[in-house]
Amino acid sequence: MINVLPTFQRTEDLLQLMSPSEPVYCIYPDAAVASARNIVCGFNGRVLYAVKANDHPVILNTLSDSGVKHFDCASLSEIAVVHANCDDPRCYFMTPVRLRGAAKEAQSKFGVKHFLIDHRSGIEQLYEEITMKGSVVFARMAVAHDSAMINLSNRFGAPPDDIPELLQIIQDSGAEPALAFNVGSGVTSPSAYIHAIDIVKQILDGVPFRIRLLDIGGGFPRPYPGFDVPNLELYFDGISDAVRTLRLAKNAEVLCEPGRALAGPSMSAIVEVRLRKEGRIYLNDGMYGIFWELRFKGHERFPVRVFRDGKPHTGATRPFRLFGPTCDGSDELPGDVELPADISVGDYLEFGDIGAYSLTGRTNFNGFHSDRIVSIIGSRPPSSLCN
Ligand SMILES: Cc1ncc(COP(=O)(O)O)c(C=O)c1O
């Protein structure tokens, strides 16, 4: 796919040309290429991009061209958008709750072979819709860890004690049994994965056959201001060492499903200051828009830089409370943000590292919704080193 977005070399160029009154979301394809290469080269196994993090065609296409050929999908529409924008992709339907008929269509129309269940009843649903022989069905194990910003095992995943029975049910169905878990999102310690793999070890030691595929889920973190995380190599090395202790099939492969770590660095959001009341600033985007992920009480901030009259603006700072434009009382970004003390209406803020869980979750609440998306090629987005 050709990048059909309006393209600029620098944020300054965009602001000088557009002076946008709506929020503008900037895709930095070079940043997506860098994160794809880092993870595809560093992780010892198969990298599936978690499409939920950002399903914009340019992001999908850039990741795919940079070596990400596998995609973790939760719906037929995600599978369709991947196929529309990537070259020869492999989609995995990795959720236990699907629309009726979706597994059937995923297999017949898109050749999907990998599915997931987390309860014995799941196999009956699959049985009605797909050909089990030649398919791989993952049993998802629930496992949480304190170091995760967001727990992903409160709704999905079977208790570890139920996994041997699930694997056996899958084996009996004619599909290939495999195992998956997800320790959470924004996982700040590699030990979360090592802990989960240790539980897998105990399970597999009691299972009478060897599995070939182990999916360790997503969760690789991004550093945000005030939210430091270890280097990804520490995760990759810890996972590889722990996997070596497992009783797996000879041709075994480990899979991971990063969303945030692949998509996060690849996008920024440019928003305008619309009202200032002393220490309070009201923006043209907020918690119902591009910042919706901040309501999950994980990290509090994105890196930010300020522009005035199309140029970077700095100076002595003070803390501000930031609000969105909607009428809702909760439309306030968490925490205080240090910004130049003289910030005024008409200044622009560019928030970086906002590529994950931003475009995919925003709403049209109160009629605030922008679809102005551009790409910036040749300069770097704001990074967590900014503030
Ligand atoms: C099943 C599954 N896989 C992968 C991910 C991606 O997580 P992250 O963006 O933290 O890598 C999620 C996030 O919700 C998920 O639910």
The ligand as an ORCA input file, in Angstrom:
! r2SCAN-3c Opt
* xyz 0 1
  C      -4.936    -11.054     24.060
  C      -4.071     -9.846     24.008
  N      -2.896     -9.944     23.372
  C      -2.064     -8.883     23.276
  C      -2.405     -7.669     23.830
  C      -1.445     -6.541     23.643
  O      -0.964     -6.042     24.821
  P       0.176     -4.920     24.809
  O      -0.331     -3.803     23.992
  O       0.345     -4.578     26.238
  O       1.412     -5.535     24.216
  C      -3.610     -7.526     24.519
  C      -4.001     -6.248     25.099
  O      -5.131     -6.001     25.482
  C      -4.487     -8.656     24.607
  O      -5.663     -8.574     25.242
*
